[in-house]
Amino acid sequence: MKGMLITFEGVEGCGKTTQIDRLRQHLESSGREVVITREPGGTPIAEAIRNLLLDPVHREMSPVTELLLYAAARAQHVDERIRPAIEAGKIVLSDRFADSTTAYQGAGRGLDPKMIAALHRIATRGVWPPLTIVIDVPSEEGLRRAMRVRASDRIEQETLAFHERVREAFLRLAEREPGRVRVVNGLRPVDEVAADIRALVDALLERP
């Protein structure tokens, strides 16, 4: 079987974790081998970087430092986990990938898109998802959901305006790359969202 990377994006609390698990069950029931991972994280080194990035104590972290740490975590993640899984014919479902950096550090922090794109090329070296699913909910609703289940991390503690810029960036990505980035309305019941995602993934897997 052909391996591939499928990524999930969206604002905080949009429901990515729930939908990734639903899709895993669907794919495994059809005989696919699935790897679930996340960014930042997915390997011991990348998880250590995640702890630095999300710890609210690091309020003084500069946007460029933040960008470089995300890129470093991604490079390790790709080399140690994602690329080997794809080469082994597995389907990798990742909770966030490079598009999150485009949205959070690009639109959210206002960093140079060309610099971000260059770091994407360095960190991924050709590993890129043929399908990215953006689960879209209003930023305020997503933050409410997130705060119901855990304490806010450093990124979640940013202003609502920051998170709205991030959401808008994901929607713009979908407009620019409609063949790869697909938006699913995350305000509907979980089963309806899952059905839409299954249809997108099944169509991708049926391509020759």
C-alpha positions as CSV (number, residue, x, y, z in Angstrom):
1,M,0.0,0.0,0.0
2,K,1.1,3.6,-0.7
3,G,1.9,5.6,2.4
4,M,1.0,9.2,2.8
5,L,0.6,12.1,5.2
6,I,-2.8,13.6,6.0
7,T,-2.8,16.7,8.3
8,F,-5.4,18.3,10.4
9,E,-5.5,22.1,11.1
10,G,-7.7,24.7,12.7
11,V,-7.9,27.0,15.6
12,E,-7.5,25.9,19.2
13,G,-10.4,23.6,20.3
14,C,-11.7,23.0,16.8
15,G,-12.0,19.2,17.4
16,K,-8.9,17.8,15.6
17,T,-8.1,15.2,18.2
18,T,-11.6,13.7,18.1
19,Q,-11.8,13.6,14.3
20,I,-8.3,12.1,14.0
21,D,-9.4,9.2,16.2
22,R,-12.6,8.7,14.2
23,L,-10.7,8.6,11.0
24,R,-8.1,6.2,12.4
25,Q,-10.9,3.8,13.3
26,H,-12.3,4.1,9.8
27,L,-9.0,3.5,8.1
28,E,-8.0,0.6,10.3
29,S,-11.3,-1.1,9.7
30,S,-10.5,-1.1,6.0
31,G,-7.1,-2.7,6.6
32,R,-4.9,0.4,6.5
33,E,-2.0,0.8,9.0
34,V,-2.2,4.2,10.7
35,V,0.2,6.3,12.6
36,I,-1.2,9.2,14.7
37,T,1.1,12.0,15.7
38,R,1.2,15.7,16.5
39,E,3.1,18.9,16.1
40,P,5.0,20.2,17.8
41,G,6.0,16.8,19.1
42,G,5.8,13.2,17.9
43,T,9.3,12.2,19.0
44,P,11.2,12.7,22.3
45,I,13.3,15.6,21.0
46,A,10.3,17.3,19.4
47,E,8.2,16.8,22.5
48,A,10.9,18.5,24.6
49,I,10.8,21.4,22.2
50,R,7.0,21.4,22.5
51,N,7.3,21.8,26.2
52,L,9.5,24.9,25.7
53,L,7.1,26.4,23.1
54,L,3.9,26.0,25.0
55,D,4.9,26.6,28.6
56,P,3.3,29.9,29.7
57,V,6.4,30.8,31.7
58,H,8.2,31.7,28.5
59,R,6.3,34.9,27.8
60,E,9.4,36.6,26.6
61,M,10.1,34.2,23.7
62,S,10.6,36.2,20.5
63,P,8.6,35.4,17.4
64,V,11.7,34.4,15.5
65,T,12.8,32.1,18.2
66,E,9.4,30.6,18.3
67,L,9.5,30.1,14.5
68,L,12.9,28.4,14.6
69,L,11.9,26.1,17.4
70,Y,8.8,24.9,15.5
71,A,11.0,24.3,12.4
72,A,13.5,22.3,14.5
73,A,10.8,20.2,16.0
74,R,9.3,19.6,12.5
75,A,12.6,18.5,11.1
76,Q,13.1,15.9,13.8
77,H,9.5,14.8,13.5
78,V,9.8,14.3,9.7
79,D,13.1,12.5,9.9
80,E,12.4,10.2,12.8
81,R,8.7,9.5,12.5
82,I,6.8,10.7,9.4
83,R,9.1,9.8,6.6
84,P,9.8,6.3,7.8
85,A,6.1,5.6,8.3
86,I,5.3,6.8,4.8
87,E,8.1,4.7,3.3
88,A,6.6,1.7,5.2
89,G,3.3,2.2,3.5
90,K,1.5,3.7,6.5
91,I,-1.0,6.5,6.6
92,V,0.2,9.2,9.0
93,L,-2.5,11.4,10.6
94,S,-0.8,14.5,12.1
95,D,-2.5,17.0,14.4
96,R,-0.9,20.1,12.8
97,F,2.0,20.4,10.4
98,A,3.6,23.2,8.5
99,D,0.4,25.0,7.7
100,S,0.1,25.8,11.4
101,T,3.4,27.7,11.2
102,T,2.1,29.6,8.2
103,A,-1.0,30.6,10.1
104,Y,0.3,31.1,13.7
105,Q,3.8,32.6,13.1
106,G,3.0,34.1,9.7
107,A,-0.5,35.6,10.1
108,G,-0.5,35.5,13.9
109,R,3.0,36.9,14.6
110,G,3.4,38.8,11.3
111,L,6.6,37.1,10.3
112,D,7.9,37.2,6.7
113,P,6.0,34.5,4.6
114,K,9.1,34.0,2.4
115,M,11.3,33.2,5.5
116,I,8.6,30.8,6.7
117,A,8.4,29.1,3.3
118,A,12.1,28.6,3.2
119,L,12.1,27.0,6.6
120,H,9.3,24.7,5.5
121,R,11.5,23.5,2.7
122,I,14.4,22.9,5.0
123,A,12.4,21.1,7.7
124,T,10.2,18.9,5.5
125,R,12.6,18.2,2.5
126,G,9.8,17.0,0.2
127,V,7.5,15.5,2.8
128,W,4.1,17.2,2.2
129,P,0.5,16.3,2.7
130,P,-1.7,15.6,-0.4
131,L,-4.6,16.5,1.9
132,T,-5.0,19.0,4.7
133,I,-8.3,19.1,6.6
134,V,-9.1,22.4,8.3
135,I,-11.8,22.0,10.9
136,D,-13.3,25.5,11.0
137,V,-15.0,27.0,14.1
138,P,-15.1,30.6,15.2
139,S,-12.0,31.4,17.3
140,E,-13.9,32.4,20.3
141,E,-15.9,29.1,20.3
142,G,-12.7,27.1,19.9
143,L,-11.0,28.8,22.8
144,R,-14.0,28.2,25.0
145,R,-13.9,24.5,24.1
146,A,-10.2,24.3,24.8
147,M,-10.5,26.0,28.2
148,R,-13.2,23.5,29.3
149,V,-10.7,20.6,29.1
150,R,-7.3,22.0,30.1
151,A,-5.4,25.0,31.4
152,S,-4.4,27.4,28.6
153,D,-0.9,27.1,27.2
154,R,1.3,30.0,26.0
155,I,-0.3,30.1,22.5
156,E,-3.8,29.8,23.7
157,Q,-3.3,32.7,26.1
158,E,-2.8,35.0,23.1
159,T,-5.5,37.6,22.3
160,L,-8.7,36.8,20.5
161,A,-7.5,39.1,17.7
162,F,-4.4,36.9,17.3
163,H,-6.5,33.7,17.0
164,E,-8.8,35.4,14.6
165,R,-5.8,36.2,12.3
166,V,-4.9,32.5,12.5
167,R,-8.3,31.4,11.6
168,E,-8.4,33.8,8.6
169,A,-5.0,32.4,7.5
170,F,-6.3,28.9,7.4
171,L,-9.3,29.9,5.3
172,R,-7.1,31.9,2.9
173,L,-4.9,28.8,2.5
174,A,-7.9,26.8,1.5
175,E,-8.8,29.5,-1.1
176,R,-5.3,29.4,-2.5
177,E,-4.9,25.6,-2.5
178,P,-8.4,24.1,-3.0
179,G,-7.0,20.8,-4.2
180,R,-5.1,20.2,-1.1
181,V,-6.6,22.2,1.8
182,R,-10.3,21.4,2.4
183,V,-12.4,23.2,5.0
184,V,-15.0,21.2,7.1
185,N,-17.5,23.0,9.3
186,G,-16.7,22.0,12.8
187,L,-19.8,23.5,14.5
188,R,-21.9,20.5,13.4
189,P,-22.4,17.2,15.3
190,V,-19.3,15.1,15.6
191,D,-20.7,12.3,13.4
192,E,-21.5,14.7,10.5
193,V,-18.0,16.2,10.6
194,A,-16.5,12.7,10.7
195,A,-18.6,11.6,7.7
196,D,-17.3,14.6,5.6
197,I,-13.7,13.8,6.5
198,R,-14.1,10.1,5.6
199,A,-15.5,11.1,2.2
200,L,-12.5,13.4,1.6
201,V,-10.0,10.8,2.6
202,D,-11.7,7.9,0.8
203,A,-11.7,10.0,-2.4
204,L,-8.0,10.6,-2.0
205,L,-7.2,6.9,-1.4
206,E,-9.2,5.9,-4.5
207,R,-7.0,8.1,-6.8
208,P,-4.6,6.0,-9.0
